[in-house]
Amino acid sequence: MVAENKCEPDHNGIENMNAEFIHMKLSQGDRLKRLNAIAIRQMQVFTAAPAIRQLKG
């Protein structure tokens, strides 16, 4: 079992979401918009993590 680093964006989750969107027959443009929004939210969470704020000092 591999330990997950909760401070890293979840690329596997993004890939899984893309696969689900393809299964739902969403257009490439719609998939891109949704995946981009998800990635932005993940980066906001990532940069708001207390460990990252401590590094910024």
N, CA, C and O of each residue as an XYZ file, in Angstrom:
228
protein
N       0.841     -1.182      0.000
C       0.000      0.000      0.000
C       0.889      1.249      0.000
O       1.832      1.348      0.785
N       0.581      2.188     -0.877
C       1.374      3.405     -1.007
C       0.730      4.508     -0.179
O      -0.477      4.737     -0.256
N       1.550      5.184      0.610
C       1.047      6.303      1.411
C       0.764      7.482      0.500
O       1.559      7.794     -0.387
N      -0.359      8.134      0.714
C      -0.714      9.289     -0.091
C      -0.225     10.554      0.585
O      -0.300     10.687      1.806
N       0.275     11.479     -0.215
C       0.649     12.791      0.282
C      -0.543     13.709      0.054
O      -0.833     14.061     -1.089
N      -1.235     14.101      1.108
C      -2.454     14.897      0.987
C      -2.187     16.323      0.528
O      -3.131     17.062      0.249
N      -0.931     16.724      0.442
C      -0.609     18.080     -0.002
C      -0.425     18.164     -1.510
O      -0.242     19.256     -2.049
N      -0.470     17.040     -2.191
C      -0.307     17.042     -3.635
C      -1.664     16.966     -4.317
O      -2.563     16.275     -3.837
N      -1.820     17.676     -5.443
C      -3.063     17.545     -6.192
C      -3.283     16.090     -6.591
O      -2.328     15.353     -6.838
N      -4.531     15.689     -6.652
C      -4.877     14.307     -6.930
C      -5.015     14.092     -8.437
O      -6.116     14.182     -8.978
N      -3.908     13.810     -9.109
C      -3.924     13.616    -10.555
C      -4.727     12.384    -10.936
O      -5.415     12.395    -11.957
N      -4.656     11.327    -10.143
C      -5.444     10.143    -10.449
C      -6.924     10.462    -10.383
O      -7.706      9.948    -11.183
N      -7.317     11.301     -9.443
C      -8.716     11.714     -9.342
C      -9.151     12.476    -10.584
O     -10.253     12.266    -11.091
N      -8.295     13.354    -11.071
C      -8.594     14.107    -12.299
C      -8.735     13.135    -13.474
O      -9.664     13.255    -14.273
N      -7.823     12.185    -13.578
C      -7.889     11.200    -14.664
C      -9.160     10.369    -14.567
O      -9.796     10.068    -15.577
N      -9.526      9.999    -13.335
C     -10.750      9.225    -13.142
C     -11.980     10.049    -13.503
O     -12.923      9.537    -14.107
N     -11.965     11.326    -13.131
C     -13.088     12.192    -13.492
C     -13.191     12.328    -15.011
O     -14.293     12.300    -15.559
N     -12.070     12.472    -15.686
C     -12.083     12.569    -17.137
C     -12.682     11.302    -17.742
O     -13.498     11.371    -18.661
N     -12.273     10.150    -17.223
C     -12.820      8.891    -17.722
C     -14.336      8.834    -17.508
O     -15.072      8.370    -18.378
N     -14.790      9.303    -16.360
C     -16.237      9.321    -16.076
C     -16.953     10.285    -17.021
O     -18.038      9.980    -17.517
N     -16.352     11.443    -17.269
C     -16.956     12.412    -18.180
C     -17.038     11.847    -19.597
O     -18.020     12.079    -20.303
N     -16.014     11.109    -20.011
C     -16.043     10.458    -21.325
C     -17.181      9.443    -21.356
O     -17.935      9.376    -22.327
N     -17.302      8.661    -20.299
C     -18.383      7.675    -20.193
C     -19.754      8.359    -20.277
O     -20.702      7.797    -20.827
N     -19.849      9.575    -19.728
C     -21.097     10.341    -19.766
C     -21.313     10.991    -21.135
O     -22.326     11.650    -21.366
N     -20.348     10.797    -22.036
C     -20.396     11.332    -23.398
C     -20.395     12.864    -23.448
O     -21.016     13.468    -24.322
N     -19.680     13.482    -22.485
C     -19.519     14.928    -22.529
C     -18.540     15.286    -23.642
O     -17.619     14.527    -23.943
N     -18.749     16.442    -24.241
C     -17.826     16.892    -25.284
C     -16.464     17.196    -24.670
O     -16.340     17.389    -23.460
N     -15.451     17.234    -25.523
C     -14.108     17.532    -25.041
C     -14.067     18.908    -24.379
O     -13.408     19.080    -23.354
N     -14.754     19.871    -24.946
C     -14.785     21.217    -24.374
C     -15.421     21.239    -22.992
O     -14.909     21.886    -22.078
N     -16.548     20.524    -22.839
C     -17.199     20.459    -21.528
C     -16.316     19.755    -20.508
O     -16.229     20.178    -19.355
N     -15.661     18.679    -20.935
C     -14.751     17.969    -20.024
C     -13.627     18.897    -19.586
O     -13.285     18.942    -18.404
N     -13.054     19.630    -20.519
C     -11.948     20.527    -20.207
C     -12.376     21.595    -19.201
O     -11.642     21.884    -18.256
N     -13.558     22.180    -19.398
C     -14.052     23.205    -18.473
C     -14.225     22.628    -17.073
O     -13.812     23.244    -16.091
N     -14.829     21.456    -16.978
C     -15.066     20.842    -15.666
C     -13.757     20.441    -14.994
O     -13.563     20.681    -13.802
N     -12.862     19.828    -15.766
C     -11.582     19.389    -15.199
C     -10.740     20.584    -14.762
O     -10.055     20.521    -13.741
N     -10.786     21.660    -15.523
C     -10.042     22.866    -15.156
C     -10.572     23.432    -13.851
O      -9.788     23.830    -12.990
N     -11.884     23.476    -13.687
C     -12.477     23.979    -12.443
C     -12.072     23.102    -11.260
O     -11.775     23.613    -10.180
N     -12.058     21.796    -11.460
C     -11.647     20.871    -10.401
C     -10.186     21.110    -10.040
O      -9.836     21.168     -8.861
N      -9.336     21.247    -11.048
C      -7.903     21.458    -10.807
C      -7.666     22.776    -10.061
O      -6.818     22.844     -9.172
N      -8.405     23.802    -10.420
C      -8.262     25.092     -9.740
C      -8.651     24.961     -8.269
O      -7.949     25.475     -7.397
N      -9.765     24.276     -7.983
C     -10.173     24.077     -6.595
C      -9.133     23.283     -5.827
O      -8.843     23.592     -4.671
N      -8.568     22.259     -6.460
C      -7.541     21.461     -5.790
C      -6.322     22.314     -5.458
O      -5.761     22.184     -4.370
N      -5.905     23.179     -6.370
C      -4.742     24.029     -6.110
C      -5.048     25.054     -5.023
O      -4.160     25.405     -4.246
N      -6.291     25.542     -4.953
C      -6.660     26.470     -3.883
C      -6.557     25.778     -2.538
O      -6.056     26.360     -1.576
N      -7.026     24.542     -2.462
C      -6.927     23.776     -1.219
C      -5.460     23.513     -0.888
O      -5.035     23.651      0.259
N      -4.699     23.133     -1.907
C      -3.276     22.843     -1.726
C      -2.530     24.054     -1.172
O      -1.751     23.927     -0.227
N      -2.765     25.214     -1.752
C      -2.025     26.407     -1.326
C      -2.537     26.961     -0.003
O      -1.852     27.769      0.624
N      -3.716     26.550      0.437
C      -4.257     26.993      1.720
C      -3.854     26.064      2.865
O      -4.150     26.356      4.023
N      -3.191     24.960      2.564
C      -2.802     23.994      3.592
C      -1.857     24.660      4.601
O      -0.966     25.414      4.211
N      -2.051     24.386      5.883
C      -1.186     24.994      6.913
C       0.298     24.757      6.673
O       1.109     25.650      6.920
N       0.666     23.583      6.201
C       2.087     23.291      5.961
C       2.663     24.213      4.895
O       3.814     24.637      4.996
N       1.880     24.520      3.890
C       2.352     25.424      2.826
C       2.469     26.844      3.365
O       3.422     27.554      3.040
N       1.501     27.268      4.192
C       1.567     28.611      4.762
C       2.790     28.758      5.658
O       3.393     29.830      5.714
N       3.163     27.684      6.364
C       4.360     27.733      7.207
C       5.607     27.900      6.358
O       6.538     28.599      6.755
N       5.636     27.260      5.185
C       6.799     27.377      4.295
C       6.936     28.801      3.780
O       8.048     29.305      3.619
N       5.805     29.449      3.523
C       5.827     30.830      3.027
C       6.374     31.779      4.084
O       6.935     32.829      3.771
N       6.192     31.375      5.384
C       6.741     32.095      6.527
C       6.339     33.486      6.634
O       6.751     34.177      7.566
